[in-house]
Amino acid sequence: MSDPSLFLVCLSVHPRHPGMWKMLIVVMCVALLGCLQAQELQEHVSIILLGATGDLAKKYLWQGLFQLYLDEVGRGHSFSFHGAALTAPKQGQELMAKALESLSCPKDMAPSHCAEEKDQFLQLSRYRQLKTAEDYQALNKDIEAQLQHAGLREAGRIFYFSVPPFAYADIARNINSSCRPGPGAWLRVVLEKPFGHDHFSAQQLATELGSFFQEEEMYRVDHYLGKQAVAQILPFRDQNRKALDSLWNRHHVERVEIIMKETVDAEGRTSFYEEYGVIRDVLQNHLTEVLTLVAMELPLNVSSAEAVLRHKLQVFQALRGLQRGSAVVGQYQSYSEQVRRELQKPDSFHSLTPTFAAVLVHIDNLRWEGVPFILMSGKALDERVGYARILFKNQACCVQSEKHWAAAQSQCLPRQLIFHIGHGDLGSPAVLVSRNLFRPSLPSSWKEMEGPPGLRLFGSPLSDYYAYSPVQERDAHSVLLSHIFHGRKDSFITTENLLASWGFWTPLLESLAHKAPRLYPGGAENGRLLDFEFSSGRLFFSQQQPEQLVPGPGPAPMPSDFQVLRAKYRESPLVSAWSEELISKLANDIEATAVRAVRRFGQFHLALSGGSSPVALFQQLATAHYGFPWAHTHLWLVDERCVPLSDPESNFQGLQAHLLQHVRVPYYNIHPMPVHLQQRLCAEEDQGAQIYAREISALVANSSFDLVLLGMGADGHTASLFPQSPTGLDGEQLVVLTTSPSQPHRRMSLSLPLINRAKKVAVLVMGRMKREITALVSRVGYEPKKWPISGVLPHSGQLVWYMDYDAFLA
């Protein structure tokens, strides 16, 4: 920085001849400041592009670096650009030279000036092979020699990793050991996605990189954050605080849609796509980042990277956990054939990788509670477009007919705000605000736009919107490279936010791993096949699609070809159907049992298991059974994890999220297990199991539940009664503490003797993952110590098995 003593000199004035001295000192100050500024601006930046001959570098990164050079070199910065790869020097130089041929200048730059700037940039760009530790040491020596020869001071180094993640560790080790800049200079390491495959792999990669670099040195790129419409979300919200403060909440927002559609398929990229799929490729990163920008609390200072990143993290902390029913997935029909051809798979291979996904997200905080956020992306769709659309509730009622409404201003017209990311009918980034909402304020870098006559967007003509587009369009990577150069961290993904995102998405990915996606033909032929609806936390396709037991040629059987099947399993009644029909049948049976019990005894005692299998059942009961006698129903838990009831892992919390908050059960009829007493979890001395047993004995006649709903684990466990553990399998205890092989290990559970007192026991078994245990249990006798589920035999009640076809096929 400039010497502060200079400013003191500049402020002093000779007392005898103030006018003359003022003029002289001003001239001296300007000259001295100019010299110091020139000295400061001679700081040198070395940019090393790893993977310099790859597709990303050729398409975007070299152009982005050239744009950075054009933006900054006029301000006196000194640069050197090192293209690096594993390729041998001669071949690498040729490939890099070919990539640099396509560099282009801004439209308003004169051709002669453009040619001059390109020539300068090419002279500053050199290829080098970076393969061994010695190569990195040589690079470091060359940079230091260049600085010394030119008399430059090093400002810092940027290493851009345009390479696969498996190469990160070796490169990071070499940079850290022999290629860091000297004292006083900064290091910035730029990382391209994918950042892991799930939460565990992301954590491993983050730990590995964290052993070589500080958090402030790492810039994880999500190029969506460089797209101009996305980058405008926070500034727009900030600049229009007054208008949006009262609107940006659950009372006024009907829903938020965050969409990225593509017309291209995955041909040529199936090796990547087979590993990642559309959710990992687009939703977990691009669309989630947009969601956080829309949903986060607005910091007082949106220019503060620290505040922005902190507020984004708060959004992740408020996201409601995703279940299998939160998503629908599809796959274009030719995908599996492309995979077989490109990856040399056998003819029998059929991929389960989704190329289309829509996910329903809820944010459990005061601002957004109950507002659906819909994230959707897919390949081989009817158009290429990306946008974030905030649709506002319309509570106006216009008395006059539509022909008398004020054009574009009527409160009965749709009210929406759209951040149009690109492509589509508009063909460019844009911000659209319904004219009946408010007139927005945007920075001078955005201008009002006019589209082609007759253009309609989101159900309204373009004339119904205040529409703005950037004065100058810029590629996302060039925007982000500028932010990296200036050390702006708010446009990048921190380790904490990355792990929070993977923590949110991994459970859904695991639940969908074996789900067959809906097939669609691609393009305009998709028709309404992928249309979906949402209700009570569930997302589902609007149209039923024929499903196939085994993929193959010929027409798929219709759902009507597979009606609810009634048979026997372990000498007890079996009901089997497709999962949706099965859940509907089970819900109907539970309601019928409840109505009979209330008619006879005035109350219905229902004990429910936790886990993921009953979620769809809870949602069905909440949304489609308005005649259910909830006011006379007592709800009990079959088992519980030893965590606080507010914990997302708690079975009671799942029951609350998917059922209780949607129905009217008297609070005194809800009986959570007392796992959290005296600020301790499942401590023997607190006698939580005994307390629950006494409550059951006091309220349930003969401790005989009207209906107990159980599941069956892949190891044959039921409730929280596990193989090789005798606890709860016999004896007098009604409720027991048990130990699970998976975390959280400590559990509370109804005992097998208490379960077998029930008037009716329903066992719900769903999914391909249960095929093996379903086949095994069908052959074993009464062996509860090996397979606790085999011990479920109600003494005087009825046992009914409910299995979907995925499990039943065993």
ABEGO torsion letter per residue (X at the ends): XBBAAAAAAAABBBAABAAAAAAAAAAAAAAAAAAAAAAAAABBBBBBBBGAABAAAAAAAAAAAAAAAAAAAAAGBBBBBBBBBABBAAAAAAAAAAAAAABBBBAABBAAAAAAAAAAAAAABBBBBBABAAAAAAAAAAAAAAAAAAGBBBAEBBBBBBBBAAAAAAAAAAAAAAABBBBGBBBBBBBBOBBEABAAAAAAAAAAAAAABBAAABBBBBAAAABAAAAAAAAAAAAAAAAAAAABBAAABABBBBBBBBABBABGAAAAAAAAEAAAAAAABAAAAAAAAAABBBBABAABAAAAAAAAAAAAAABBBBBAAABBBBBBAAAAAAAAAAAGBBAABBBABBABBBBBBBBBBAAABGBBBBBBBBBGBABBBBBBBBBBBBABBBABBAAABBBGABAABBBBBBBBAEEEAAGBBBBBBBAAABBBBBBAABBBBBBBBGBBBGGBBAAABBBBBBABBBBAAAAAAAAAAAGBAAABBBAAAAAAAAAAAAAAAAAAAABBBBBBAEEAAAEAAABBBBBGGBBBBABBBBBBABBEBEBBBBAAABBBBBBBBGGBBBBBBBAAAAAAAAAAAAAAAAAAAAAAAGBBBBBBBBEAAAAAAAAAAAAABAABBAAABBBBBABBBBBBAABAABAAAAAAAAAAAABBBBAAABBBBBABBGGBBGBAAAGAAAAAAAAAAAABBGGBBABBBBBBBAAGBBEABBBGBABGABEABABBBBBBABOBABBBBBBAAAAAABABBBBBBBEAAAAAAAAAAAABBBBAAABAAAABBBAABBBBBBBBAAAAAX
